[in-house]
Amino acid sequence: MARTEELNRILRSLQSGTPEIEASALISDDGLMIASALPQHLDEVRVAGMSSTLLSLGTRASSELERGGLQQVLIRGDQGFAVMVTASEGTMLLTLTTAEAKLGLIFLDMSRAVKEIRKVL
């Protein structure tokens, strides 16, 4: 199985195992989509670009506020959460969740997915 197919399988498994996760993507630091399980109405290029911008801002804020290296970015909106965590050097895992999602479980499932992603990358 090709690496991209394996990464897509990991993302689909993350979503199917956690009903509160509506979408997920693996994105490079420079804003390129590596793999995704996004709904059709979301533009992959736009999601990757915004995620890269958020990562850059989060990294800068973490550094300027002397909080150490950036570990995650969390956005809470009326419709749910967007959670980004570092997957491996140069990549981040993004998940979009429902508003009812239990973040502790989301973080746990994301950390398990990251372990699998690191094996593939």
C-alpha positions in Angstrom: 0.0 0.0 0.0 1.3 3.5 -0.9 2.1 5.9 1.9 -0.7 8.3 0.9 -3.2 5.5 0.9 -2.0 4.3 4.3 -2.2 7.9 5.7 -5.8 8.2 4.3 -6.7 4.9 5.9 -5.4 6.2 9.3 -7.5 9.4 8.9 -10.6 7.4 8.0 -10.1 5.1 10.9 -9.7 8.1 13.2 -13.1 9.4 12.1 -14.9 6.1 12.1 -13.6 5.3 15.6 -14.6 8.7 17.0 -18.1 9.8 15.8 -17.5 13.4 17.1 -14.7 13.8 14.6 -16.2 15.1 11.4 -13.1 15.6 9.4 -9.3 15.2 9.5 -6.3 16.1 7.5 -2.5 15.8 7.6 -0.9 19.0 6.5 2.7 20.1 6.0 4.0 23.1 7.9 4.2 25.0 4.6 0.5 24.5 3.9 0.5 21.4 1.5 -2.2 18.8 2.0 -0.6 15.4 2.5 -3.7 13.3 3.2 -7.3 14.2 4.1 -10.7 12.9 5.0 -12.5 16.2 4.5 -16.2 16.6 3.4 -16.6 17.7 -0.2 -17.8 21.2 0.7 -14.4 22.0 2.3 -11.7 23.2 -0.1 -8.5 21.3 0.7 -6.2 24.1 -0.5 -8.0 26.7 1.7 -8.0 24.3 4.8 -4.3 23.6 4.3 -3.5 27.3 3.9 -5.5 28.4 6.9 -4.0 25.6 9.0 -0.5 26.6 8.1 -1.2 30.3 9.0 -2.6 29.2 12.4 0.4 27.1 13.0 2.8 29.9 12.2 0.9 32.3 14.4 0.7 29.8 17.2 4.4 29.1 17.0 5.2 32.8 17.1 2.9 33.4 20.0 4.2 30.5 22.0 7.7 31.7 21.5 7.0 35.4 22.2 5.0 34.5 25.4 7.8 32.2 26.5 5.6 29.1 26.6 8.1 26.8 24.9 7.5 24.8 21.7 4.1 24.7 20.2 2.2 21.5 20.9 -1.3 22.2 19.8 -3.7 24.8 18.5 -7.3 24.7 19.6 -10.1 26.7 18.1 -13.6 26.7 19.5 -16.5 27.8 17.4 -20.3 27.6 17.7 -20.3 24.5 15.6 -17.4 22.7 17.3 -13.7 22.5 17.6 -10.7 22.6 15.3 -7.7 20.9 16.9 -4.2 20.8 15.4 -1.3 18.8 16.9 2.1 18.1 15.6 2.2 14.7 13.9 5.9 14.6 13.0 8.6 17.0 12.0 7.1 19.3 9.5 3.5 18.0 9.6 0.4 18.5 11.7 -2.8 16.6 12.2 -6.0 18.6 12.0 -9.4 17.4 13.2 -12.7 19.1 13.1 -15.2 18.0 15.8 -18.7 18.5 16.8 -19.5 21.0 19.6 -20.4 18.1 21.9 -16.9 16.4 21.5 -15.1 15.5 24.7 -11.7 17.0 24.1 -9.9 14.5 26.4 -11.0 11.7 24.2 -10.2 13.6 21.0 -6.7 14.3 22.2 -6.3 10.6 23.1 -7.5 9.4 19.7 -5.4 12.0 17.9 -2.2 10.9 19.8 -2.9 7.3 18.8 -3.3 8.4 15.2 -0.1 10.4 15.4 1.8 7.2 16.5 0.5 5.4 13.4 1.3 8.4 11.1 4.9 8.5 12.4 5.4 4.9 11.5 4.3 5.6 7.9 6.3 8.8 7.5 
